[in-house]
Amino acid sequence: MDTILDIWLSASLIAHKFIVSPPAQGRGIGKQLINYAKNLRNKLELEVYCQNKNAIGFYLSCGFVKKGEAIDKNTNNPALFMEYIHT
């Protein structure tokens, strides 16, 4: 069975890993999952690599805002912190 989604969430719904397999992208799967998470919690937070412009654009289109930047401790890659708060 091919993996089309890999996500692991903590109780506070901080996304540690959110990946839709490239062949499955563009079908609305990621948007549906984000919307599902939004229905569970009023606040979502995530970290995404700064060079991942497609993911950043996707999260912005889902209502996330940029909150800050840091260097990922594990990879030394620049990372962007993003947040969604239901208003």
N, C-alpha and C positions, 0 to 999 in steps of 0.2 A: 504494500500500500504506500503510495506517495504521500509525503507530508505536504499539506497545503497551508498549514497554520501552525505556528509554534508560539504559545503565549503562556506566561507564568505570572500570576498576580498574587500579591499579598492581600491580607484582609482589608487594608486601606486602599486597595486598587491602585497601587503604584506599579506601573507596567515595568517589569524587569526585562522582558523580552517579548516583542510583538512583531512577528514576521509572517507575512503571507507569501507563499512560494511564488517566484516570478511568473510561472505559467498560469497561476490562478489570480494574479493581480489584475485590476481593472474590471472586476466583476461585482464590486460592491461588498465583498466579504469583509474587508477591513473596516469600512464605514459602518456596516451592520454590527460588528463586534464592538466598535467604539460606542455606538448608540446604545447597545445593550449595557455596557459598563456605565454609561451616563445615567441610565435608568436605575442602576443599583446604588450609585453614589453621586453626591453633588460636587465632589472634587476628585479630579484625576491628575496625576503627575507622571511625567516621564522624562527620560534622558535619551537623547539621540545624538549621534555623531554630527558635528558641524558640516562635514563634507557630504552628508546624506541629504542633499537638497530635495530629492523626491519625497522622502519621508517627512521632512520639515514642512514642505508644501502641503502634504496630506494632512498632517496634524493641524496646521493653520486653518485648512478648509473645514476641519472638524470643530473649530472653535477654541483650540488651544492657543495660548499666548506664550511668548518667550519670557522667561523669568531670570535667566542668567546663564553664564558659561563657566566652565571649569575644564580641567584636564582629567580624563578618565584615569583613575589610579591603576587599573589593570593593563591598559593598552597604551597609555600616554597620548591618546588621541584627544583633540579638542571636542568637548561635548556641550550640548545646549540643553538646559533644563526648561521644560515646558509644563504648563498647567492649564487645566480646564476647571472652571468653577461655574456651576449652574446659577444663573441669576434670575 
